[in-house]
Amino acid sequence: MQRFDDTSFGHGWFQAGYSEDLRKGDVRPVSAVGKEFVLWRDAEGKAHANDAHCPHLGTHLGHGGRVCGTTLKCPFHGWQFNGDGACTDIPYSANPRLELRHLKSWPLVERNGLLMVWWHPQGLAPSFEVPLLPEHGHAQWSRYRRQRWEVSTIWQEVQENIVDTTHFHHLHGVATLARLDSFEPAGPALHVNILHEFNTPRGRLPGYLQTSLYGPYFATVRFRIADLAEILFIDSVVPIEAGRVEVSFSLMARLQGIGSPDMSLALVDEAIHQVSQDVPIWEHKMRWKRPSLAEGDGPIMRFRQWAEQFTQTREMPVHRMELVANA
């Protein structure tokens, strides 16, 4: 029996890397949604994402491709393509007919220090946006701490954790059973607030996990305990191929305007520890189409209904969401 009855990829923005890791002239191969991409930054500093294989004879441009000004040059026969995918030169051809040659280009935005690439199976334009996080680069907050896991699962399993309220107590040892405060779908966005009580060196204190999903692959999670500690992190899930995903966390700790900066840093460690506990569960669990849920479980089926929109193939309406994610 297959562990997953739905391994389809959802359309949306996925994290292809970090801005600071892609310098001018850099070329990188990227595997995601069962495809190969090439990520590159031209001499003017603009980042691009294209299909990886040259339309000529199929050379992978992420392995040996070279940036020449504002174009990417194929290492095999020297064909050049600009960021929009137009072929600009076939150096040995007297009649290149450049207008007939094209390399697929994918929308890319740089936001919050991340390189975000839009993918849709039908090549449709972006229907929602990646939010800006004012905390990124703010003096009160730390730089990103990065953590990455590669897991044999599907994106739905990872993101479903957000609404699985009872597992925080039974798996992660949170002091009390969580209480769902709000579950608010808003088109391609989903906002969830879960209330907890946490055991701390200063006794048991109230806190919360506020999560906002923007499509299937990008979530912001704010984890706060009273007025003592707070972290904010990006939960990025990238499906590499069917049944295998990369989970990346980019975590920031609040170091000013909070009671205990040391506890904020400890929360970063705790968030990483908790996901490390989730990984072996994801690796081996089955995904029941109709799970046997009990009273007290979180809104798992409501989450699944919301998530279905990203695997539908019909054209979706464009949603203009507020770009700044406020605290």
N, C-alpha and C positions, 0 to 999 in steps of 0.2 A: 504493500500500500504506500502511495506517495504521501510524504509528510504535508505537502501543501497542495491544495486544490486550486490555487490561484497564484501563479507566478508572473502574471502580466505586470509590465512596468507602467507606472503612473506618469502622466505628463506633468511637467513642472520645472522649477529651477533646482539644479543640483550643484553642489560645491565641487569645483574642478581643482581647487588648490587655494593657496594663500597668495595675496598680491605681492608680498615682499619676497616670495620665493621665485617669482618669474621676473627676471630682469630684462632690460633691453637686449634683444638678440637671442634670448633663450627660446628653445623649442622643446616641448615636452609631450610624450604620448600619454593619453588618458583613456582608460577603459571604463565605460559606464553604460547602463541600459542595454547591455548586450551588443554594444557598438565600440568602435575604435575612433577616437578623436585625436586631433593634434592641437595643442595649445601653444601659442607663441606670442611674443611681444615685439612689435616692430621698432625701428630705430627712433621713431617719434614718441615711443612710450605707450602706444595703444595695444591692449591685449586682444587676441582673436581666438576663436574656436572654430575649427573646420573639421569636416570628415577627414579621416587620417590617410586614406589611400588615394594616390594620384590617379586621375581618370585616364591617364595614358596607358600604363601597364601595371598599375596597382601597387606601386611602391609606397611603403608606409613613410609618410613625411615626418613622423615623430622620431624616426630613427635615421639620423643623418641629414635631415632637412636643415637648410641654412637660411637665416634672415638676411635679405639684401635690401636695405632701406625700408620700404613699406611693403615688401613682398616676401613670400616664402618660396625658396628654390628647392626643387626636387633634386635629391642627390644622384639619381640614376641618369636622367637625360637633360637636366637643367631647366625644365619647364618652371615658370614662375607664376604665382597666384597672389592677388592682393587679399586683404582681409574680408572682402565681400565674396571672395571665391572666384572672381573673374581671372581668366588666364591673361597675363600681360606679356608673355614672351615665350616663344619656342625658338631657341637660339640658332638651330641648324636648319630651320624650314624656310624656304623661299615664299611659301604660301601657307602661313600657319592657320588662317581662318580662326583667329582667336575667339571670335564671338560664339563659336560652336563648342568651346571647351569651358568647363565650369567645375569648380570644387565646392561642394555644399558648405555654406557658412551657417553658424548657429549664433543666435543672440547671446551676448556676454555683457554682464555688468560687474563692475568692481564696487563693492559696498561692504562696509564694516571690516575692511581688510581682507575680504574674501573674493575669489573669482567664481562668479555664479553663471552657469550656462543653462540656457533654456532648451528643453527637449520636448518635442511632441511627435508621436509616431507618424502623423500626417504632415509634419512640417508646418503646422499652424503657428501664427505669431503669438507672442506672450499674451495671456489673458489676465494676468495679475502680476504684481510687482514684489520685489524683495524689500522689506522694511529697513529703514535706517535706524541704527541703535546709537542714541546720543551718548551712551556710556562708553562706547568704543573710543579710545584715545583721550578720554576725560581724565583730569588729574586725580579725581577721587577713586579711580578704578585701576586695577592692575592691568598689565599686558596679558595677552592670551597665554594660558597654559594649554598646550595641545595634548590630546589623547586620542588614540585611534585603535579600533578593533576591527578585525575582519571576521565575519560570522556567517555560518551556513544557515541562512534564514531568508525571509523576504521583508520588504520594507514595512508591510502592514503589521507584522509581528512586533517590530521595534517600536513603532509609533503608537501601537495599541497600549503599550505600557503606561502611557500618559494617563489613561482613564481607568486603568486597573488599580483601583484604590486600595483594595485589601492586601495586595502583595507587599506594599510598603511595610506593613506591620509584620507579616509572617516571614517574608524573605529578608528584608533589610533591617528588621529590628527597631523600626520607629515605635516610639513608646505606646501610642494608642492607634486604634483603627482610624483611618483617615475619613474625613467627611467631605463629600462633594458639595462645594459651595455654588459653583456655576458651571454650566456646559452650554456654550453659545456658538453655534455654527453661524458663519457669516460668508456665504458663498464658498470660495476656495480657502477661507481662513476658518480656524476653529480656536476659540479661547476657553480655557479650562482653568478653574481655580479650585485647589484642593487644600483643605485645612488639616493641620496636624498638631500634635503636641510632641515636643522633643525633650529627651533627657539631656541636660547640659551640666557643666560644672557649677552653674548657678541655679540648679534645680530644673524642674519640668516647666517648659515655657511654650507658649503658642507660636505657631509659624505657618507658613504656607508654601505651596508650589504653584506658581502661576505660569501656565504654558500657553503659548500662541503658536499654532501651526499655520504656515503659509504654503499651502500645497503639501505634497506627500513627503518632501525631502528636507524641509527647512523649518526648524522650530526654535523659538527662544524660550528659555526656562529661567524664571526668577525664583530663587530659593532663599527664603528669609526666615530668621528666628528672632521674634520680638524686635527690639531695637539694638540687638547685640551684633548680629552678623547677617551678611547678605552676599550672595553670588548671583551672577547672571551668565548663562552660557548658551551657546548655539549648539543645538543638536542637529547634526547633519547626517543624513542617511543616503548613501549612493548605492543603488543596485548595480553590481558589476556585471553579473550574468544571472540567469535563472537560478534561484536558490542560494545566491551568495551576495552579501552586501558589505559595504564598508561603513562603519559608524565612526564619525569624528565628532569630538567635543572640543569647542573653543571656549575656555572658561576664564571668567574675570571675577576677581574678588573685590568687594568694596573695602577700601582702606582708609577712607576719610568720611566723616559725617555718619559714623556708625560706632556703636559702643565698644566692640572688640574686633579690631582688624585681624588679630591672630585667629580668632574663631572663624572669620570669613575665609581665611586661608585654609583652615581646617575643613571647612565645608567643601572647598574644592576637592580636597583629598577624599572626603566622604562621597561626593557625587561620583567620582571615578571608581571608588570601591563598590558602590551600589551597582553600577553598570557592569563591572567585572563579575558580580554575582549573577546578573541577568544573563550573561553570555552563555554559560552552559545550559541554562533553561531553554533559551532560544535555539541552541544547537541541536537539542534532542526532542523537543516537544512536537506533538502533532497539532495541526490547525483544524479543529472541527468546524464544519460549515454551520452546524447548529449545536453550539456548546450547551452543556447542561448547567445553566447558570442558576445561582441561588440568590435569595433576597439578601441584599447587602453588597453584591458585586457592583462594580462601577458600570457606567453606561457603555458597555462594550459593543452592543449591537447598534446603538446610536452612532458610535464612532465608525463602525463598519459601513453604515449607510452613508455617512458623510464622505468616507474615503472612496466609495464607489465612483464618484464623479470623475476621478482622475484616470480611471481605466476605461471610461466610455470613449467611443471613437467619434461620436458626433461633435460638430463644432460647438464650443462652449462660448457663452457671452463674455465680453471683456469686463473685468471688474477693476474699478479704480479705487484702490484702498489707500488710506492714510499712510504715507511713506515713513513717517517717524513713529517708532514704537515707544510710547511713553511708559514711564514707570507706573 
